[in-house]
Amino acid sequence: MLLHPLLSRLIRIGTLTVRYPDGQERRYGGGPGPSGGLTLKNWHAARRLALNPGLAGGELYMNGTLEPLRCSLIEVIEVFAVNLAEAGHHPVSDMLDRLRRLRRWLDQYNPAGRSRRNVAHHYDLDARLFRHFLDADMQYSCAYFRTGAETLEAAQAAKQRHIAGKLLLDRPGLEVLEIGCGWGGMALALARGWGARVIGLTLSAEQLAVARARAAAEGLADRVRFELMDYREWRRPVDRVLSVAMFEAVGVPHYRRFFTTVRDALKPEGVALVHSIGRAHGPEATNPWLAKYIFPGGYSPALSEVLPAVERSGLWATDIEILRLHYATTLHHWRHRFAASRDAIRALYDERLCRMFEFYLASCELAFRHAGHMVWQMQLAARADTVPLTRDYMLKAERAPLPA
């Protein structure tokens, strides 16, 4: 049996109990730390978990051949996450990760047609699914928690104010291009709260329909426009450029094109803000389960991979901020809201999709807690003197009452 010796070496922190297909239970670790257990329904599942845990763990949970044992799913995953982060490397997974890194440019080659298919895979799911676990404004990105005790709605509103402050929306009527507009919440907030005129781009037909309906319902269609358009098609300069949680879908081979597009889309005195998931410990490969089932073509980059493309574009990186555990808290909220609406989501789709999202939300939360994932926000400008020389203006903008 391959799995037993691997777990004996891997689990050094906390305790993992495994019930094997013959009914035998074995306990690994035993020291301080998280505790969890799992049941494997057949020996094929045990072999798959031993040989390729990065892909098999999620698939086995989705098909019901791996189940938590006397604990929750997130407790099982946390035992693995903590031990892999500490010691951690699984010999076969390491080899597969090296192969994935070698073929990363091919996996992340995202021309316009492939980008549309990748986006449709996740974002063209029924919007009612996302309404069940997102905040009321449908912000599908990291919230901003000043204390950690805020409601999800309050933290997402704080994120919008934080970003607006960095965009230097110091007068009404500024034109903002939003690359990757989601369901329209950020664009509508900038128009409603700061008097901006916003053009939001998306590759998702489902998101486009929802965003346009929201703009019409709020009476903002004259100030907010949404288009089904790839960012590479944009040709006109604007005052501000914003991209929130879209850069992860750009792909490493296209970083230079992305930032030259941002540069060309900015007026000489323009300001841009890019918000993306990243990784603190250098370049890696996307988890294979996440790439297959959730975000095909997606990758969360290290800043060391991003800054060379910014430098070559000629843009100034005028501010960089790292948000560390904010996304872990955001995902914690999403995971609990998903659980509370599980029956309704199952009726909308099926058990397999419920299990897929449960594994996705739990594993991503733990990636931000234990595996070096974070969020970076990068403010960009064409000129060194475009934005004030200290950050005082950001805090002042966040604390100011919204324009009438």
Secondary structure in CASP SS format (residue, H / E / C, confidence):
PFRMAT SS
TARGET T0000
AUTHOR 0000-0000-0000
METHOD secondary structure of the structure
MODEL  1
M C 1.00
L C 1.00
L H 1.00
H H 1.00
P H 1.00
L H 1.00
L H 1.00
S H 1.00
R H 1.00
L H 1.00
I C 1.00
R C 1.00
I C 1.00
G C 1.00
T E 1.00
L E 1.00
T E 1.00
V E 1.00
R E 1.00
Y C 1.00
P C 1.00
D C 1.00
G C 1.00
Q C 1.00
E E 1.00
R E 1.00
R E 1.00
Y E 1.00
G E 1.00
G C 1.00
G C 1.00
P C 1.00
G C 1.00
P C 1.00
S E 1.00
G E 1.00
G E 1.00
L E 1.00
T E 1.00
L E 1.00
K C 1.00
N C 1.00
W H 1.00
H H 1.00
A H 1.00
A H 1.00
R H 1.00
R H 1.00
L H 1.00
A H 1.00
L H 1.00
N C 1.00
P H 1.00
G H 1.00
L H 1.00
A H 1.00
G H 1.00
G H 1.00
E H 1.00
L H 1.00
Y H 1.00
M H 1.00
N H 1.00
G C 1.00
T C 1.00
L E 1.00
E E 1.00
P E 1.00
L C 1.00
R C 1.00
C C 1.00
S C 1.00
L H 1.00
I H 1.00
E H 1.00
V H 1.00
I H 1.00
E H 1.00
V H 1.00
F H 1.00
A H 1.00
V H 1.00
N H 1.00
L H 1.00
A H 1.00
E H 1.00
A H 1.00
G C 1.00
H C 1.00
H C 1.00
P H 1.00
V H 1.00
S H 1.00
D H 1.00
M H 1.00
L H 1.00
D H 1.00
R H 1.00
L H 1.00
R H 1.00
R H 1.00
L H 1.00
R C 1.00
R H 1.00
W H 1.00
L H 1.00
D H 1.00
Q C 1.00
Y C 1.00
N C 1.00
P C 1.00
A H 1.00
G H 1.00
R H 1.00
S H 1.00
R H 1.00
R H 1.00
N H 1.00
V H 1.00
A H 1.00
H H 1.00
H H 1.00
Y H 1.00
D C 1.00
L C 1.00
D C 1.00
A H 1.00
R H 1.00
L H 1.00
F H 1.00
R H 1.00
H C 1.00
F C 1.00
L C 1.00
D C 1.00
A C 1.00
D C 1.00
M C 1.00
Q C 1.00
Y C 1.00
S C 1.00
C C 1.00
A C 1.00
Y C 1.00
F C 1.00
R C 1.00
T C 1.00
G C 1.00
A C 1.00
E C 1.00
T C 1.00
L H 1.00
E H 1.00
A H 1.00
A H 1.00
Q H 1.00
A H 1.00
A H 1.00
K H 1.00
Q H 1.00
R H 1.00
H H 1.00
I H 1.00
A H 1.00
G H 1.00
K H 1.00
L C 1.00
L C 1.00
L C 1.00
D C 1.00
R C 1.00
P C 1.00
G C 1.00
L C 1.00
E E 1.00
V E 1.00
L E 1.00
E E 1.00
I E 1.00
G C 1.00
C C 1.00
G C 1.00
W C 1.00
G C 1.00
G H 1.00
M H 1.00
A H 1.00
L H 1.00
A H 1.00
L H 1.00
A H 1.00
R H 1.00
G H 1.00
W H 1.00
G C 1.00
A C 1.00
R E 1.00
V E 1.00
I E 1.00
G E 1.00
L E 1.00
T E 1.00
L C 1.00
S C 1.00
A H 1.00
E H 1.00
Q H 1.00
L H 1.00
A H 1.00
V H 1.00
A H 1.00
R H 1.00
A H 1.00
R H 1.00
A H 1.00
A H 1.00
A H 1.00
E C 1.00
G C 1.00
L C 1.00
A C 1.00
D C 1.00
R C 1.00
V E 1.00
R E 1.00
F E 1.00
E E 1.00
L E 1.00
M C 1.00
D C 1.00
Y H 1.00
R H 1.00
E H 1.00
W C 1.00
R C 1.00
R C 1.00
P C 1.00
V E 1.00
D E 1.00
R E 1.00
V E 1.00
L E 1.00
S E 1.00
V E 1.00
A C 1.00
M C 1.00
F H 1.00
E H 1.00
A H 1.00
V C 1.00
G C 1.00
V H 1.00
P H 1.00
H H 1.00
Y H 1.00
R H 1.00
R H 1.00
F H 1.00
F H 1.00
T H 1.00
T H 1.00
V H 1.00
R H 1.00
D H 1.00
A H 1.00
L E 1.00
K E 1.00
P E 1.00
E E 1.00
G E 1.00
V E 1.00
A E 1.00
L E 1.00
V E 1.00
H E 1.00
S E 1.00
I E 1.00
G E 1.00
R E 1.00
A C 1.00
H C 1.00
G C 1.00
P C 1.00
E C 1.00
A C 1.00
T C 1.00
N C 1.00
P H 1.00
W H 1.00
L H 1.00
A H 1.00
K H 1.00
Y H 1.00
I C 1.00
F C 1.00
P C 1.00
G C 1.00
G C 1.00
Y C 1.00
S C 1.00
P C 1.00
A C 1.00
L H 1.00
S H 1.00
E H 1.00
V H 1.00
L H 1.00
P H 1.00
A H 1.00
V H 1.00
E H 1.00
R H 1.00
S H 1.00
G C 1.00
L C 1.00
W E 1.00
A E 1.00
T E 1.00
D E 1.00
I E 1.00
E E 1.00
I E 1.00
L E 1.00
R C 1.00
L C 1.00
H H 1.00
Y H 1.00
A H 1.00
T H 1.00
T H 1.00
L H 1.00
H H 1.00
H H 1.00
W H 1.00
R H 1.00
H H 1.00
R H 1.00
F H 1.00
A H 1.00
A H 1.00
S C 1.00
R H 1.00
D H 1.00
A H 1.00
I H 1.00
R H 1.00
A H 1.00
L H 1.00
Y C 1.00
D C 1.00
E H 1.00
R H 1.00
L H 1.00
C H 1.00
R H 1.00
M H 1.00
F H 1.00
E H 1.00
F H 1.00
Y H 1.00
L H 1.00
A H 1.00
S H 1.00
C H 1.00
E H 1.00
L H 1.00
A H 1.00
F H 1.00
R H 1.00
H H 1.00
A C 1.00
G C 1.00
H E 1.00
M E 1.00
V E 1.00
W E 1.00
Q E 1.00
M E 1.00
Q E 1.00
L E 1.00
A E 1.00
A C 1.00
R C 1.00
A C 1.00
D C 1.00
T C 1.00
V C 1.00
P C 1.00
L C 1.00
T C 1.00
R C 1.00
D H 1.00
Y H 1.00
M H 1.00
L H 1.00
K H 1.00
A H 1.00
E H 1.00
R H 1.00
A C 1.00
P C 1.00
L C 1.00
P C 1.00
A C 1.00
END
